[in-house]
Amino acid sequence: MENHTRNSTQAAIQEKARELFLKKGYAETTVRDIAQATGLTAGSIYRYFKGKKELFDSLDIPEMELVRPEYEKKRADTLRIALDLFGQKGFEGTTMDEIAVACGVSKATLY
């Protein structure tokens, strides 16, 4: 019975991890994210997997390791906002500060 519980918990971790990796990408998904999604602690995840990489590898979705959907969306949104400002004020008339404010991020984040 204990082995069945271990296997079902491990499967639940893998299911939530797969969802998060596909939604957020490998780099942006943390063990803490996976733990929260499964209702476990991060320490509990480490009872089943040595780390995020081992968990990721167990899912057999290697093509997702380099995909970064959240990063790409933020990047595309930033570019769209910058292009809008360039259209309004011209390239020379638009500052990085203005782009940062319009994006809701710090200037350092833009760089």
C-alpha positions in Angstrom: 0.0 0.0 0.0 2.8 2.4 0.8 4.4 1.8 -2.6 1.1 2.6 -4.2 0.9 5.9 -2.4 4.5 6.8 -3.3 3.8 6.0 -7.0 0.6 8.1 -7.0 2.3 11.0 -5.3 5.2 10.8 -7.8 2.7 10.7 -10.7 0.8 13.7 -9.3 4.1 15.6 -9.0 5.0 14.7 -12.6 1.6 15.7 -13.9 1.7 19.2 -12.3 5.3 19.6 -13.3 4.5 18.8 -16.9 1.7 21.4 -16.9 4.0 24.0 -15.5 6.9 23.3 -17.8 4.6 23.5 -20.8 3.0 26.7 -19.6 6.1 28.5 -18.1 9.0 26.7 -19.6 11.8 24.9 -17.9 13.9 27.9 -16.8 11.0 29.8 -15.3 9.4 26.9 -13.4 10.8 26.3 -9.9 10.5 23.4 -7.6 8.6 25.7 -5.3 6.0 26.3 -8.1 5.7 22.6 -8.6 5.3 22.0 -4.8 2.6 24.7 -4.6 0.7 23.2 -7.5 0.7 19.8 -5.9 0.0 21.0 -2.4 3.3 19.7 -1.2 6.4 21.3 0.2 9.6 21.7 -1.9 11.3 19.3 0.5 8.6 16.7 -0.3 9.4 17.0 -4.0 13.1 16.2 -3.2 12.0 12.9 -1.6 10.8 11.8 -5.0 13.3 13.5 -7.3 16.9 14.7 -6.8 16.1 18.1 -8.4 14.2 19.9 -11.0 16.4 18.5 -13.8 15.7 14.9 -12.8 12.0 15.6 -12.6 12.0 17.3 -16.0 14.0 14.4 -17.5 11.4 11.9 -16.2 8.7 13.6 -18.3 10.4 12.9 -21.6 9.8 16.4 -23.1 13.4 17.5 -23.9 12.2 20.0 -26.5 10.7 22.1 -23.8 14.0 22.7 -22.0 14.8 25.7 -24.2 11.3 27.0 -24.7 10.5 30.1 -22.5 6.8 31.0 -23.2 6.5 33.6 -20.3 9.8 35.2 -21.2 8.9 35.4 -24.9 5.5 36.9 -24.1 7.0 39.6 -21.9 9.6 40.3 -24.5 6.9 40.6 -27.2 4.8 42.9 -25.0 7.8 45.1 -24.3 8.7 45.3 -28.0 5.1 46.2 -28.9 5.0 48.9 -26.2 8.3 50.3 -27.4 7.1 50.4 -31.0 4.0 52.2 -30.0 6.0 54.8 -28.2 8.4 55.1 -31.2 5.4 55.7 -33.4 4.1 58.4 -31.2 7.4 60.2 -30.3 9.9 58.9 -32.8 12.9 56.7 -32.0 15.1 59.7 -30.9 12.3 61.2 -28.8 11.6 58.0 -26.8 13.7 57.3 -23.7 14.3 54.0 -22.0 12.7 55.4 -18.8 9.5 56.0 -20.8 9.5 52.5 -22.1 10.2 51.1 -18.6 7.3 53.1 -17.1 4.9 52.0 -19.9 5.9 48.4 -19.4 5.7 48.6 -15.6 9.2 47.4 -15.1 12.5 49.0 -14.1 14.9 50.4 -16.6 17.5 47.7 -15.4 15.0 45.0 -16.4 14.8 46.4 -19.9 18.5 46.1 -20.3 
